[in-house]
Amino acid sequence: MVKALTARHPGQDRDALAGLDLTLERGRRIAVVGPSGSGKTTLAQTLLRFLDAGSGSYTLAGVDAHALDGDDVRRLVGLCAQDAHLFNSSVRENLLLARKDAGEDELRDALGRARLLEWADSLPEGLDTLVGEHGARLSGGQRQRLALARALLADFPVLVLDEPAEHLDLPTADALTADLLAATEGRTTLLITHRLAGLESVDEVVVLDEGRIVQRGPYAELAAVPGPLRAMARREEQTGLLVAG
């Protein structure tokens, strides 16, 4: 999918990604972790063609993604980000932005997979309840779950989750991470996160530092040996960020 990829933000004097190799096979889930500034979000921006690569190859189903229009790439690679926008309309209308022809059962299925259906059914107006500008009438966890439901409904061939639990309190963040990992089982997914909770469920963890891959492999294997991921886990334990499930 990605080979020897480099990318640099405008006005910067060094690459944010340097020689990155990454293959996301159908149905596999990869988590990308690393400290702030390691290149995690730059990778998401490059995959979605919000930022063009400086060199290297990027293919989608064997097609050169650099030769595609950005909008065409974003029809193949979907994004669920920490700042996903919700419109000042109903739950239903926000979901239908993903697929205008989706039926009631499909909407409810997407909400169920995002663990939001019980909440939606409890509302006096159900799916026709207004969410407010930017989802102001929802909690942070509800906003992110609604954004996740919308991304699941769109059924992108590749789904990128960019720090979906950022800015949430610890219990809400951990619950959301667990639910999104359950919801994406069997789907081609790239999870970008600075936290390690729940990553035992993914197929591979890739650790970035200064735009380079410094470690990769199953979470259990990386956590069992000295290295960057084990150091991250210890720091999270010391600061109380990593909570045993």
C-alpha angles and dihedrals in degrees: 000000000000124000128180089338120181127182134177130189117236112271094018123119098212137047117265088202120034123190096331120184117191132159119190108190123201112283095009126121122213126187119208115203137171143121124299110289094023093121102262098129091037087060091054091048091050095048090051092045093240083124122031120226119247094216142342132065131288119184133179115200088340094309121119103249091201089064092055127085112257092243090053090053090050090054087060099036115047127197132215106181137177090255098043107162121241119193127227093259138086131305087250095051093048089053094046090060085077096050120003092196096052114131128222093263091052092050091050092047091054091048090048093053089050089050091242103109097090090052092048092050090052092059117100091232095034113203089355092067113122114241098199130234109324087356092295092161092058132075118248091258093049092050092052093045091051090050089050092049089052092050091048091049091053088059096208115193087235124027122199116198107195111195092316093174096048116130093017124118114261100259092045092046093050092046091049092048091050092049096046090050089052091046094051097047107135092012125112101253140167113198116196112195143148091212128078102205112125097007092125084083097063125086096233139007119211118197117206128196123174091346096307133103107246099171138008139174142085113332095240092053094048093046091052097059133056110268146097097303094049089050090051091051092051092050091051091049092050093050094042094245096119110068121189112240 
